[in-house]
Amino acid sequence: MKKCQLKLLIVTFKGLEIKKSLQ
């Protein structure tokens, strides 16, 4: 796995957590 892919995965995961906390 490339570093850029890992960063993208982390950003997506954080985004999902934010959406869950907002709902």
N, CA, C and O atoms as a Tripos MOL2 file, in Angstrom:
@<TRIPOS>MOLECULE
protein
   92    91    23     0     0
PROTEIN
NO_CHARGES

@<TRIPOS>ATOM
      1 N           0.8400   -1.2030    0.0000 N.3       1 MET1
      2 CA          0.0000    0.0000    0.0000 C.3       1 MET1
      3 C           0.8780    1.2590    0.0000 C.2       1 MET1
      4 O           1.8320    1.3720    0.7700 O.2       1 MET1
      5 N           0.5350    2.1780   -0.8680 N.am      2 LYS2
      6 CA          1.3140    3.4150   -0.9510 C.3       2 LYS2
      7 C           0.9240    4.3750    0.1690 C.2       2 LYS2
      8 O          -0.1720    4.2920    0.7230 O.2       2 LYS2
      9 N           1.8340    5.2830    0.4890 N.am      3 LYS3
     10 CA          1.5780    6.2540    1.5600 C.3       3 LYS3
     11 C           0.4030    7.1530    1.2290 C.2       3 LYS3
     12 O          -0.3870    7.4920    2.1090 O.2       3 LYS3
     13 N           0.2800    7.5430   -0.0380 N.am      4 CYS4
     14 CA         -0.8270    8.4190   -0.4400 C.3       4 CYS4
     15 C          -2.1630    7.7040   -0.2710 C.2       4 CYS4
     16 O          -3.1590    8.3290    0.0950 O.2       4 CYS4
     17 N          -2.1910    6.4030   -0.5360 N.am      5 GLN5
     18 CA         -3.4230    5.6160   -0.3640 C.3       5 GLN5
     19 C          -3.7870    5.5290    1.1170 C.2       5 GLN5
     20 O          -4.9610    5.5980    1.4800 O.2       5 GLN5
     21 N          -2.7720    5.3780    1.9660 N.am      6 LEU6
     22 CA         -2.9970    5.2800    3.4030 C.3       6 LEU6
     23 C          -3.5730    6.5920    3.9330 C.2       6 LEU6
     24 O          -4.4960    6.5910    4.7480 O.2       6 LEU6
     25 N          -3.0140    7.7190    3.4580 N.am      7 LYS7
     26 CA         -3.5130    9.0340    3.8810 C.3       7 LYS7
     27 C          -4.9650    9.2120    3.4670 C.2       7 LYS7
     28 O          -5.7800    9.7230    4.2360 O.2       7 LYS7
     29 N          -5.2850    8.7880    2.2470 N.am      8 LEU8
     30 CA         -6.6550    8.9070    1.7360 C.3       8 LEU8
     31 C          -7.6100    8.0810    2.5920 C.2       8 LEU8
     32 O          -8.7190    8.5230    2.8940 O.2       8 LEU8
     33 N          -7.1860    6.8940    2.9780 N.am      9 LEU9
     34 CA         -8.0070    6.0120    3.8050 C.3       9 LEU9
     35 C          -8.2650    6.6410    5.1730 C.2       9 LEU9
     36 O          -9.3810    6.5800    5.6870 O.2       9 LEU9
     37 N          -7.2390    7.2410    5.7560 N.am     10 ILE10
     38 CA         -7.3800    7.8930    7.0630 C.3      10 ILE10
     39 C          -8.3380    9.0750    6.9690 C.2      10 ILE10
     40 O          -9.1850    9.2660    7.8420 O.2      10 ILE10
     41 N          -8.2000    9.8700    5.9020 N.am     11 VAL11
     42 CA         -9.0720   11.0330    5.7060 C.3      11 VAL11
     43 C         -10.5260   10.5920    5.5470 C.2      11 VAL11
     44 O         -11.4350   11.2080    6.1030 O.2      11 VAL11
     45 N         -10.7350    9.5250    4.7870 N.am     12 THR12
     46 CA        -12.0900    9.0110    4.5830 C.3      12 THR12
     47 C         -12.6730    8.5050    5.9000 C.2      12 THR12
     48 O         -13.8430    8.7430    6.1970 O.2      12 THR12
     49 N         -11.8600    7.8120    6.6850 N.am     13 PHE13
     50 CA        -12.3140    7.2860    7.9700 C.3      13 PHE13
     51 C         -12.6880    8.4150    8.9210 C.2      13 PHE13
     52 O         -13.6990    8.3390    9.6200 O.2      13 PHE13
     53 N         -11.8610    9.4720    8.9440 N.am     14 LYS14
     54 CA        -12.1440   10.6320    9.7980 C.3      14 LYS14
     55 C         -13.4270   11.3190    9.3570 C.2      14 LYS14
     56 O         -14.2210   11.7620   10.1860 O.2      14 LYS14
     57 N         -13.6240   11.4030    8.0460 N.am     15 GLY15
     58 CA        -14.8370   12.0240    7.5080 C.3      15 GLY15
     59 C         -16.0830   11.2680    7.9320 C.2      15 GLY15
     60 O         -17.1080   11.8700    8.2530 O.2      15 GLY15
     61 N         -15.9880    9.9290    7.9320 N.am     16 LEU16
     62 CA        -17.1260    9.1060    8.3480 C.3      16 LEU16
     63 C         -17.4160    9.2980    9.8340 C.2      16 LEU16
     64 O         -18.5800    9.3240   10.2370 O.2      16 LEU16
     65 N         -16.3840    9.4320   10.6450 N.am     17 GLU17
     66 CA        -16.5610    9.6400   12.0830 C.3      17 GLU17
     67 C         -17.2410   10.9730   12.3450 C.2      17 GLU17
     68 O         -18.1050   11.0730   13.2160 O.2      17 GLU17
     69 N         -16.8500   12.0080   11.5870 N.am     18 ILE18
     70 CA        -17.4450   13.3370   11.7360 C.3      18 ILE18
     71 C         -18.9280   13.2920   11.3610 C.2      18 ILE18
     72 O         -19.7620   13.8830   12.0480 O.2      18 ILE18
     73 N         -19.2510   12.5980   10.2800 N.am     19 LYS19
     74 CA        -20.6470   12.4750    9.8400 C.3      19 LYS19
     75 C         -21.4800   11.7610   10.8990 C.2      19 LYS19
     76 O         -22.6230   12.1410   11.1490 O.2      19 LYS19
     77 N         -20.9190   10.7410   11.5160 N.am     20 LYS20
     78 CA        -21.6360    9.9890   12.5470 C.3      20 LYS20
     79 C         -21.8820   10.8640   13.7740 C.2      20 LYS20
     80 O         -22.9570   10.8020   14.3710 O.2      20 LYS20
     81 N         -20.9060   11.6710   14.1530 N.am     21 SER21
     82 CA        -21.0410   12.5290   15.3340 C.3      21 SER21
     83 C         -22.0350   13.6620   15.0890 C.2      21 SER21
     84 O         -22.6760   14.1410   16.0250 O.2      21 SER21
     85 N         -22.1640   14.0940   13.8270 N.am     22 LEU22
     86 CA        -23.1030   15.1670   13.4920 C.3      22 LEU22
     87 C         -24.5460   14.6770   13.5110 C.2      22 LEU22
     88 O         -25.4550   15.4350   13.8490 O.2      22 LEU22
     89 N         -24.7590   13.4230   13.1540 N.am     23 GLN23
     90 CA        -26.1190   12.8920   13.0850 C.3      23 GLN23
     91 C         -26.7070   12.5950   14.4650 C.2      23 GLN23
     92 O         -27.8470   12.1420   14.5660 O.2      23 GLN23
@<TRIPOS>BOND
     1     1     2 1
     2     2     3 1
     3     3     4 2
     4     3     5 am
     5     5     6 1
     6     6     7 1
     7     7     8 2
     8     7     9 am
     9     9    10 1
    10    10    11 1
    11    11    12 2
    12    11    13 am
    13    13    14 1
    14    14    15 1
    15    15    16 2
    16    15    17 am
    17    17    18 1
    18    18    19 1
    19    19    20 2
    20    19    21 am
    21    21    22 1
    22    22    23 1
    23    23    24 2
    24    23    25 am
    25    25    26 1
    26    26    27 1
    27    27    28 2
    28    27    29 am
    29    29    30 1
    30    30    31 1
    31    31    32 2
    32    31    33 am
    33    33    34 1
    34    34    35 1
    35    35    36 2
    36    35    37 am
    37    37    38 1
    38    38    39 1
    39    39    40 2
    40    39    41 am
    41    41    42 1
    42    42    43 1
    43    43    44 2
    44    43    45 am
    45    45    46 1
    46    46    47 1
    47    47    48 2
    48    47    49 am
    49    49    50 1
    50    50    51 1
    51    51    52 2
    52    51    53 am
    53    53    54 1
    54    54    55 1
    55    55    56 2
    56    55    57 am
    57    57    58 1
    58    58    59 1
    59    59    60 2
    60    59    61 am
    61    61    62 1
    62    62    63 1
    63    63    64 2
    64    63    65 am
    65    65    66 1
    66    66    67 1
    67    67    68 2
    68    67    69 am
    69    69    70 1
    70    70    71 1
    71    71    72 2
    72    71    73 am
    73    73    74 1
    74    74    75 1
    75    75    76 2
    76    75    77 am
    77    77    78 1
    78    78    79 1
    79    79    80 2
    80    79    81 am
    81    81    82 1
    82    82    83 1
    83    83    84 2
    84    83    85 am
    85    85    86 1
    86    86    87 1
    87    87    88 2
    88    87    89 am
    89    89    90 1
    90    90    91 1
    91    91    92 2
@<TRIPOS>SUBSTRUCTURE
     1 MET1         2 RESIDUE 1 A MET
     2 LYS2         6 RESIDUE 1 A LYS
     3 LYS3        10 RESIDUE 1 A LYS
     4 CYS4        14 RESIDUE 1 A CYS
     5 GLN5        18 RESIDUE 1 A GLN
     6 LEU6        22 RESIDUE 1 A LEU
     7 LYS7        26 RESIDUE 1 A LYS
     8 LEU8        30 RESIDUE 1 A LEU
     9 LEU9        34 RESIDUE 1 A LEU
    10 ILE10       38 RESIDUE 1 A ILE
    11 VAL11       42 RESIDUE 1 A VAL
    12 THR12       46 RESIDUE 1 A THR
    13 PHE13       50 RESIDUE 1 A PHE
    14 LYS14       54 RESIDUE 1 A LYS
    15 GLY15       58 RESIDUE 1 A GLY
    16 LEU16       62 RESIDUE 1 A LEU
    17 GLU17       66 RESIDUE 1 A GLU
    18 ILE18       70 RESIDUE 1 A ILE
    19 LYS19       74 RESIDUE 1 A LYS
    20 LYS20       78 RESIDUE 1 A LYS
    21 SER21       82 RESIDUE 1 A SER
    22 LEU22       86 RESIDUE 1 A LEU
    23 GLN23       90 RESIDUE 1 A GLN
